Amino acid sequence: MTRNLLSRLAPGRALILGAVLALAVPGAAYANTVTVTVKTPGATSGPASANSEISTHADCSIGLVSGGGINQAVGTGASVNGNHVNGTSPSSNGTAEYTGSTGVVGTDVTHWLGIGGSGGQVNASFSTTPYAVCFTSNLINHTQVVMNKANTPTTGATVGLVTATCPAGTRLLGGGARTTPGNTGSFKTIASFPTFNDSAHAFGAKAAADGETNPDSWSAVGWDSGANSANYTYAYAICSGSGINVSGATVKVRHTEVSGPTTGSTGQTATVGCGQGDGNLIGGGAAISEGGVTTTVFTGPGSGGDHLNGSFPSTSGGTAVGDGTTTAAYWTASSHTGGQSSPGTSTDAWALCANDGV
């Protein structure tokens, strides 16, 4: 019937009607085969002793990690100030870490580590929960992990920033961060975020802004209230595998920044999500800083004791999602001051949203 109608119309009108009909039928250009399942084993108690860390892991039974997160229960009383993120990073087996030679260090990884650290005080309320964001796509069926590291920061209250960049022709899917050693109590990860290896982003020192597309790098920031020549900061970029044509795939950045925490022994959260048409959530990041991280070179927060307590997939209200969630669309950053005030400090969250165009 449609064919007969088109044959009776003038050529121009037939082309217009044909275009309308084509738009009415979903085509390959409008599809997106990206799906994500969040896996978490739940909370592991600890760290249980001062100036220590524990490592927990979440594992993908289906799919590959495109990113991951961590959430810590900070405890009660004065000890709340001492629980912080030391690492949120990929692993080859759920135990081993990529801390050796830099470059491409792993492929098709399915494990994610959540590493929580303690300061000089602890209590039984401390716990660490890891999250693996398990990614599947008909197009991007292989991934690779790129790691970069630096012996930084070695002086107190200075930024130790490291950036890992995906190989040319690939897509950044997510990333992570790690700081070592984990037994000093004051050294921790205060930022883990998407960025670009270009001059506009100070080659990773400025974070990707809300609405930017296809970042190619991931930055991590270490922060220590004291001086330690042994400090190392590690950045991890999770990238699409080599040999995959990702020209039709889009990764969009969503970002928010909120003021605080600025008072000693207080916390703050920031939550951002994927909007309609952005694609599906595949990862995220977090930071505590002086603010303006997308427009200026990353600057540390107002106090040496400031830290992150979490970076994790969440509901729109900032509640961490449960094991097996397939509808996560938001990412939450959780930050905290130490015992001192922290004027001018801000908390940032990033969500990465993907459409593979398949």
C-alpha positions as CSV (number, residue, x, y, z in Angstrom):
1,M,0.0,0.0,0.0
2,T,2.8,2.4,0.9
3,R,4.6,1.6,-2.4
4,N,1.4,2.4,-4.4
5,L,1.0,5.7,-2.5
6,L,4.6,6.7,-3.2
7,S,4.2,5.9,-6.9
8,R,1.3,8.4,-7.2
9,L,3.1,11.3,-5.5
10,A,5.4,13.8,-7.1
11,P,9.0,12.8,-6.8
12,G,9.8,15.5,-4.2
13,R,6.8,14.6,-2.0
14,A,7.7,10.9,-2.3
15,L,11.2,11.5,-1.0
16,I,9.9,13.5,2.0
17,L,7.3,10.8,2.9
18,G,10.0,8.2,2.5
19,A,12.3,10.1,4.9
20,V,9.5,10.4,7.4
21,L,8.8,6.7,7.2
22,A,12.5,5.9,7.6
23,L,12.6,8.0,10.8
24,A,9.6,6.2,12.2
25,V,11.4,2.9,12.1
26,P,14.3,2.5,14.5
27,G,17.5,2.0,12.5
28,A,21.0,0.8,13.4
29,A,22.2,4.4,13.8
30,Y,19.9,4.9,16.7
31,A,20.6,1.7,18.5
32,N,22.9,1.2,21.6
33,T,23.9,-2.3,22.7
34,V,25.8,-1.1,25.7
35,T,24.5,-2.7,28.9
36,V,25.9,-2.6,32.4
37,T,25.5,-4.7,35.5
38,V,26.9,-3.5,38.8
39,K,28.5,-6.3,41.0
40,T,29.4,-5.9,44.6
41,P,30.0,-8.5,47.4
42,G,28.9,-6.0,50.0
43,A,30.9,-4.5,52.9
44,T,34.0,-5.9,54.3
45,S,34.8,-4.8,57.9
46,G,37.9,-2.7,58.3
47,P,40.5,-1.3,58.2
48,A,40.7,-2.5,61.9
49,S,44.0,-1.0,62.9
50,A,45.5,2.4,62.8
51,N,47.6,3.4,59.7
52,S,46.7,0.4,57.7
53,E,44.6,-0.6,54.7
54,I,42.4,-3.5,53.5
55,S,41.8,-4.6,49.9
56,T,38.4,-6.0,48.8
57,H,37.2,-6.9,45.3
58,A,34.1,-7.1,43.1
59,D,34.0,-9.4,40.1
60,C,32.2,-9.6,36.8
61,S,30.6,-12.9,36.0
62,I,29.4,-11.5,32.7
63,G,31.1,-8.7,30.7
64,L,34.3,-6.8,31.3
65,V,35.0,-4.0,33.8
66,S,34.6,-0.6,32.2
67,G,35.2,1.0,35.6
68,G,34.4,0.6,39.3
69,G,34.0,2.2,42.6
70,I,34.4,2.1,46.4
71,N,32.2,3.2,49.3
72,Q,33.4,3.4,52.9
73,A,31.5,3.5,56.2
74,V,33.4,6.1,58.0
75,G,32.5,5.2,61.6
76,T,31.6,7.3,64.6
77,G,33.2,9.9,66.9
78,A,36.6,11.4,66.2
79,S,37.8,8.3,64.3
80,V,35.4,9.3,61.4
81,N,38.2,11.6,60.2
82,G,40.6,8.7,59.7
83,N,38.9,6.5,57.1
84,H,39.8,7.2,53.5
85,V,40.1,5.8,50.0
86,N,43.5,4.5,49.1
87,G,42.5,2.8,45.8
88,T,39.7,2.1,43.3
89,S,41.4,0.2,40.5
90,P,41.4,-2.8,38.1
91,S,42.9,-6.2,39.0
92,S,43.8,-9.3,36.9
93,N,42.4,-11.7,39.5
94,G,40.8,-9.8,42.4
95,T,44.0,-9.7,44.4
96,A,47.0,-8.6,42.3
97,E,47.6,-5.0,41.5
98,Y,49.0,-3.3,38.4
99,T,51.9,-1.4,40.0
100,G,54.9,-2.5,37.9
101,S,55.9,-1.3,34.4
102,T,53.7,1.4,32.8
103,G,51.7,1.2,29.6
104,V,49.2,-1.5,28.6
105,V,49.1,-3.8,31.6
106,G,46.1,-5.9,31.1
107,T,43.3,-6.9,28.7
108,D,39.7,-8.0,29.2
109,V,39.9,-7.5,32.9
110,T,36.9,-8.6,35.0
111,H,38.0,-7.7,38.6
112,W,37.9,-4.4,40.5
113,L,39.6,-3.5,43.8
114,G,38.3,-1.3,46.6
115,I,41.2,-0.4,48.9
116,G,40.3,1.5,52.1
117,G,42.8,3.1,54.4
118,S,42.8,4.3,58.0
119,G,44.6,7.1,59.8
120,G,45.6,7.3,63.5
121,Q,42.2,6.3,64.8
122,V,39.8,3.4,63.9
123,N,36.6,1.8,65.2
124,A,34.4,-1.2,64.5
125,S,32.1,0.8,62.2
126,F,34.7,1.1,59.5
127,S,34.0,-1.0,56.3
128,T,35.0,-1.0,52.6
129,T,32.6,-1.9,49.7
130,P,33.9,-2.4,46.2
131,Y,31.8,-2.1,43.0
132,A,32.6,-3.5,39.5
133,V,30.8,-1.9,36.6
134,C,30.4,-4.9,34.2
135,F,30.1,-3.7,30.6
136,T,28.9,-5.5,27.5
137,S,28.6,-4.2,23.9
138,N,28.2,-5.8,20.5
139,L,30.9,-3.5,19.3
140,I,33.4,-3.1,22.1
141,N,34.0,-6.7,23.1
142,H,37.6,-6.3,24.3
143,T,39.2,-3.8,26.6
144,Q,42.7,-2.9,27.7
145,V,44.1,-1.3,30.9
146,V,46.7,1.5,30.6
147,M,48.6,2.4,33.8
148,N,50.9,5.3,34.5
149,K,52.6,6.1,37.8
150,A,54.9,8.7,39.4
151,N,56.9,9.1,42.6
152,T,54.6,11.9,43.9
153,P,53.7,13.7,46.0
154,T,56.8,13.7,48.2
155,T,56.1,16.9,50.2
156,G,53.1,17.6,52.4
157,A,49.9,19.2,51.1
158,T,51.0,19.2,47.5
159,V,49.2,17.7,44.5
160,G,50.6,14.4,43.1
161,L,48.8,14.1,39.8
162,V,49.3,11.3,37.2
163,T,47.6,10.8,33.9
164,A,47.1,7.6,31.9
165,T,46.1,8.0,28.2
166,C,44.4,5.4,26.0
167,P,46.1,4.3,22.7
168,A,45.1,6.2,19.6
169,G,42.0,5.0,17.9
170,T,40.4,3.6,21.1
171,R,37.7,4.9,23.5
172,L,38.1,5.7,27.2
173,L,35.5,3.8,29.1
174,G,36.5,4.5,32.7
175,G,39.4,4.6,35.1
176,G,40.8,4.3,38.5
177,A,43.4,5.4,41.0
178,R,45.8,4.1,43.7
179,T,48.2,5.5,46.2
180,T,51.0,3.6,48.0
181,P,52.3,2.9,50.6
182,G,49.1,2.3,52.5
183,N,50.5,2.2,56.0
184,T,51.4,5.9,56.6
185,G,47.9,6.9,57.6
186,S,48.0,10.3,55.9
187,F,48.5,9.4,52.3
188,K,45.4,8.8,50.2
189,T,43.7,9.2,46.8
190,I,41.7,12.5,46.6
191,A,40.8,12.5,42.9
192,S,40.1,10.1,40.0
193,F,38.5,11.6,36.9
194,P,38.3,11.6,33.1
195,T,40.3,14.1,31.1
196,F,42.1,14.8,27.8
197,N,45.7,14.6,26.9
198,D,45.7,18.0,25.2
199,S,46.8,21.6,26.0
200,A,43.2,22.7,26.6
201,H,43.1,20.3,29.6
202,A,46.7,21.0,30.6
203,F,47.5,17.4,29.5
204,G,45.3,15.9,32.2
205,A,45.6,18.5,35.0
206,K,42.2,19.9,34.1
207,A,39.3,17.5,34.3
208,A,36.7,16.9,31.5
209,A,33.8,19.2,31.8
210,D,30.0,18.5,31.7
211,G,28.9,17.7,28.2
212,E,32.3,17.0,26.7
213,T,32.6,13.9,24.6
214,N,35.2,11.2,24.1
215,P,37.8,12.0,26.7
216,D,41.0,9.9,26.1
217,S,42.7,9.9,29.5
218,W,42.2,9.4,33.2
219,S,43.9,11.3,36.0
220,A,44.6,10.3,39.6
221,V,45.7,12.6,42.5
222,G,47.5,11.6,45.6
223,W,47.5,13.8,48.7
224,D,49.5,13.6,51.9
225,S,49.5,15.9,54.9
226,G,53.2,15.1,55.5
227,A,56.3,14.5,53.5
228,N,57.3,11.0,52.3
229,S,59.8,10.2,49.6
230,A,58.3,6.7,49.1
231,N,54.9,8.0,47.9
232,Y,53.6,6.8,44.5
233,T,50.4,7.7,42.7
234,Y,48.9,5.4,40.0
235,A,46.4,6.3,37.3
236,Y,44.4,3.6,35.3
237,A,42.6,4.2,32.0
238,I,40.1,1.5,30.9
239,C,40.1,1.7,27.1
240,S,38.4,-0.2,24.3
241,G,40.5,-3.0,22.8
242,S,42.8,-2.6,19.9
243,G,41.5,-3.1,16.3
244,I,37.9,-2.1,17.1
245,N,36.5,0.7,14.9
246,V,35.0,3.0,17.6
247,S,34.3,6.0,15.3
248,G,30.6,5.6,15.7
249,A,30.8,5.2,19.5
250,T,30.3,8.2,21.9
251,V,31.2,8.5,25.5
252,K,29.7,11.6,27.1
253,V,30.9,13.2,30.3
254,R,28.5,14.5,33.0
255,H,30.0,16.5,35.8
256,T,28.8,18.4,38.9
257,E,30.6,20.3,41.6
258,V,29.2,21.3,45.0
259,S,30.7,23.4,47.8
260,G,32.1,21.7,50.8
261,P,33.0,20.2,53.1
262,T,34.5,23.2,54.7
263,T,34.1,22.5,58.5
264,G,36.3,20.1,60.3
265,S,35.1,16.6,60.8
266,T,32.2,16.9,58.3
267,G,31.3,15.3,55.0
268,Q,29.8,16.2,51.6
269,T,28.4,14.3,48.6
270,A,27.9,15.2,45.0
271,T,25.8,13.1,42.5
272,V,25.5,13.4,38.7
273,G,23.8,11.2,36.2
274,C,23.4,10.3,32.5
275,G,20.6,12.3,30.8
276,Q,18.2,11.2,28.0
277,G,20.2,10.5,24.9
278,D,23.6,10.4,26.7
279,G,23.8,6.6,26.6
280,N,24.2,4.2,29.6
281,L,26.3,4.7,32.6
282,I,29.7,2.9,32.3
283,G,31.8,4.5,35.0
284,G,32.5,7.6,37.1
285,G,34.9,9.5,39.2
286,A,35.3,11.7,42.2
287,A,37.4,14.5,43.7
288,I,37.8,16.7,46.7
289,S,39.7,19.9,45.8
290,E,39.8,23.7,45.9
291,G,37.2,23.6,43.1
292,G,37.1,24.7,39.5
293,V,38.7,21.5,38.4
294,T,37.4,21.7,34.8
295,T,38.6,25.2,34.2
296,T,41.9,25.4,36.2
297,V,44.8,23.1,36.9
298,F,43.9,20.8,39.8
299,T,44.5,22.3,43.1
300,G,44.4,20.5,46.5
301,P,41.7,21.1,49.1
302,G,41.9,23.4,52.0
303,S,43.4,21.0,54.6
304,G,46.0,18.2,54.5
305,G,43.6,15.8,56.2
306,D,40.8,16.1,53.5
307,H,40.0,12.9,51.8
308,L,37.5,10.8,49.8
309,N,35.2,8.2,51.4
310,G,33.6,7.0,48.2
311,S,33.1,7.0,44.4
312,F,30.4,4.7,43.4
313,P,27.3,4.0,41.1
314,S,24.2,5.3,42.9
315,T,20.6,6.3,42.7
316,S,19.6,9.9,42.0
317,G,19.5,10.5,45.7
318,G,23.2,9.4,46.2
319,T,22.5,5.9,47.7
320,A,24.9,3.2,46.5
321,V,23.2,0.6,44.3
322,G,23.0,-3.0,45.2
323,D,24.5,-6.2,43.7
324,G,23.1,-7.1,40.2
325,T,21.7,-3.6,39.5
326,T,21.2,-3.1,35.7
327,T,19.6,0.3,35.7
328,A,22.3,2.5,37.5
329,A,22.4,5.9,35.9
330,Y,24.1,8.1,38.5
331,W,27.5,8.4,40.1
332,T,28.2,9.8,43.6
333,A,31.3,11.2,45.2
334,S,31.6,11.2,49.0
335,S,34.2,13.4,50.7
336,H,35.2,14.4,54.2
337,T,37.5,16.8,56.0
338,G,39.9,15.8,58.7
339,G,39.8,17.5,62.1
340,Q,40.5,20.9,60.7
341,S,38.4,23.4,58.8
342,S,38.9,23.4,55.0
343,P,38.0,26.8,53.5
344,G,37.1,26.9,49.8
345,T,36.9,23.1,49.4
346,S,34.6,21.5,46.9
347,T,33.4,18.0,46.0
348,D,33.1,16.8,42.4
349,A,31.5,13.8,40.7
350,W,31.7,12.6,37.1
351,A,29.5,10.1,35.2
352,L,30.6,8.5,31.9
353,C,27.7,7.6,29.6
354,A,28.2,5.4,26.5
355,N,26.4,4.8,23.2
356,D,28.2,2.3,20.9
357,G,26.2,3.3,17.9
358,V,25.4,-0.3,17.0
